[in-house]
Amino acid sequence: MSQKVLAIDDSQEIHQLLGVRLRGEGVTLHHALDGEQGLKMARELQPDLILLDIDMPDHTGFEVCQKLKSDPQTECLQVIFLTAADQVFAKVQGFDLGAIDYITKPFESAELRARVRAALRTKRYQDLLATRAQVDGLTGLRNRAYFDRRLDDELATARRSGRPLSLVLLDLDHFKRLNDDFGHPFGDRVLQAVGEVLVACLRGTDTPCRFGGEEFALVLGDTDGKVAVAIAERIRARLAALRFEQRNQIVAVTGSLGVVVSTDFAAPASLSAQQMIKAADEALYTAKRAGRNRVCRGLCEPVGAGVAVAG
């Protein structure tokens, strides 16, 4: 996928020149002719790099950069200033505002391309590090930090749309005993296999995360209780069918799952992530108390054979 570059400049000629100079660099170039349009496009596009002119009639580039860096939606965007001026104080001001580089007009083609390539390379490294910081190293699933952000985002979407959001918590049964009996490397194998089961059982829009230890969390956007329970039951059955060979023994693994749906709460419009997690956790432990290896849906009536009910 090509990286996005947003050019903010009041000169049509500069936009045309940038298009020519950056042709062949594998970027998608977007254009804004004034500061206000540039700020709006920056929020919508989330470009990998902004080329920002300093001398514009409505807002100077310094003012635009200051607004970009004070907005949580755009504060992390990379900015390179474009200017005909070459004064040291202007460069210092630009760097103090958060710009990463400075290109003086008229552009020297090789220098422009080299500076843009360097900025975009840095952005790719930053994205890679950010992604790795959100991935559980053992299972390859998203980690708890990512889960917290995703659940908040999905809750906000559910409030706006009125569509249901489901949350499933999964805990492996007697996992400590498996670690004690067969060792932690075996436990790691089990956790990796569980991660594979979750990926295989879920839809592309669902988000499986390692919640911590032997516990997993599934964020199911635009999903009602019936579908969420069906997904949870499919996962439970797949886990129960797993078999591991260790020390000449065949080892089985089971899991207990708690399901909650945003629309089952008394005040879904003000529902918090912590409330959902707490309710799903209570449903999960109801499943544990009911004998383990089962699905429990909280805050609702019984929904089918073999499914426990929280409360």
C-alpha positions, -999 to 999 in steps of 0.1 A, spaced: 0 0 0 14 34 -10 20 60 17 0 92 18 16 126 15 -4 157 20 9 190 4 -5 222 20 5 252 -2 -14 281 -17 4 278 -50 -10 256 -77 24 256 -94 40 241 -63 15 213 -62 22 206 -99 59 207 -93 56 183 -63 36 159 -84 63 158 -110 92 156 -86 76 128 -65 64 108 -94 79 73 -92 83 75 -54 53 52 -48 34 78 -28 -2 90 -31 -1 128 -31 -30 148 -18 -34 186 -22 -47 214 0 -46 251 -11 -50 267 23 -45 260 60 -81 253 69 -85 228 41 -52 213 51 -62 208 87 -94 192 77 -77 169 52 -50 160 78 -77 148 103 -96 128 76 -66 113 57 -42 107 85 -13 111 60 21 96 66 38 129 58 27 166 55 46 190 32 36 224 47 43 258 31 51 285 56 39 316 37 1 312 32 -25 340 33 -51 326 57 -28 309 82 10 307 82 25 273 81 37 278 117 1 284 128 -11 253 109 17 232 125 8 245 159 -28 234 154 -18 201 141 4 194 171 -23 205 196 -49 182 182 -48 146 195 -60 134 161 -30 149 143 -3 155 169 17 125 157 17 134 120 51 141 105 56 176 90 82 189 66 82 227 61 85 242 26 97 278 23 115 302 1 132 316 32 164 302 45 168 321 77 181 301 107 154 316 131 126 303 108 141 268 108 145 269 146 109 280 150 97 252 127 116 225 146 104 239 180 68 235 167 74 198 160 85 197 123 110 170 114 126 187 84 129 218 63 131 221 25 139 254 8 123 265 -24 131 262 -53 134 224 -47 164 205 -59 148 173 -71 172 148 -57 172 165 -23 133 167 -22 130 130 -30 157 120 -5 142 140 24 107 126 16 120 91 14 138 95 47 107 108 64 85 80 51 111 54 61 110 68 96 72 66 96 72 30 85 96 21 113 74 40 138 43 21 125 61 -12 128 72 -5 164 37 7 173 22 -25 158 47 -47 177 39 -29 209 2 -40 205 9 -76 198 13 -105 223 47 -120 215 36 -156 224 3 -160 206 5 -133 179 -29 -119 190 -34 -83 201 -24 -76 236 -42 -60 266 -32 -24 257 -47 -28 223 -78 -45 237 -85 -15 260 -83 10 231 -104 -12 208 -131 -18 233 -134 20 240 -136 26 202 -162 -1 196 -183 12 225 -182 47 211 -194 33 177 -221 12 194 -234 43 212 -236 64 180 -251 37 158 -274 19 184 -260 -14 172 -250 -41 197 -215 -48 208 -206 -81 223 -177 -90 246 -165 -125 253 -140 -134 280 -124 -169 278 -104 -185 306 -87 -219 302 -97 -245 328 -71 -257 353 -43 -241 333 -21 -238 364 -23 -276 368 -11 -280 332 19 -258 338 27 -276 371 23 -311 356 39 -306 322 60 -274 325 57 -239 312 69 -247 276 39 -270 273 17 -243 286 30 -220 260 22 -245 233 -14 -246 246 -17 -209 246 -4 -207 210 -29 -233 200 -57 -214 216 -47 -183 197 -49 -203 164 -84 -216 174 -96 -180 180 -84 -168 147 -99 -198 129 -133 -194 146 -137 -156 143 -148 -133 115 -124 -108 99 -141 -79 118 -137 -95 152 -108 -88 175 -92 -116 195 -68 -104 223 -47 -121 250 -62 -105 281 -35 -118 304 -21 -151 315 -45 -178 303 -73 -154 297 -85 -141 263 -109 -114 253 -129 -112 221 -144 -79 209 -173 -85 185 -186 -53 169 -222 -51 156 -230 -85 171 -260 -95 191 -263 -120 219 -275 -149 198 -245 -146 174 -220 -139 201 -231 -170 221 -229 -191 189 -194 -179 183 -184 -186 219 -199 -221 217 -180 -228 185 -148 -218 202 -156 -238 233 -162 -269 212 -130 -264 192 -110 -261 224 -125 -292 238 -115 -312 207 -79 -302 211 -55 -330 220 -18 -326 230 7 -354 234 31 -348 263 52 -373 282 34 -402 265 1 -388 276 -28 -374 257 -38 -341 273 -71 -324 267 -78 -287 272 -111 -269 279 -122 -233 284 -150 -214 301 -165 -184 284 -185 -154 296 -206 -133 271 -222 -99 275 -239 -76 250 -241 -38 253 -278 -37 246 -286 -59 276 -275 -32 300 -300 -8 316 -282 23 303 -263 13 271 -258 50 261 -236 55 292 -221 21 293 -183 20 301 -157 -5 291 -151 -14 327 -188 -22 332 -187 -46 302 -155 -62 314 -169 -67 349 -201 -82 336 -183 -106 312 -159 -116 341 -189 -124 363 -205 -145 335 -172 -163 330 -169 -172 367 -206 -183 367 -195 -208 339 -166 -219 361 -189 -225 391 -214 -243 369 -188 -270 360 -164 -253 335 -161 -261 298 -192 -241 291 -205 -207 278 -224 -184 301 -242 -152 289 -248 -126 316 -276 -101 321 -302 -122 302 -325 -152 302 -313 -187 292 -304 -189 255 -300 -226 248 -289 -260 260 -256 -262 277 -253 -225 281 -252 -212 317 -267 -179 328 -251 -153 350 -268 -137 379 
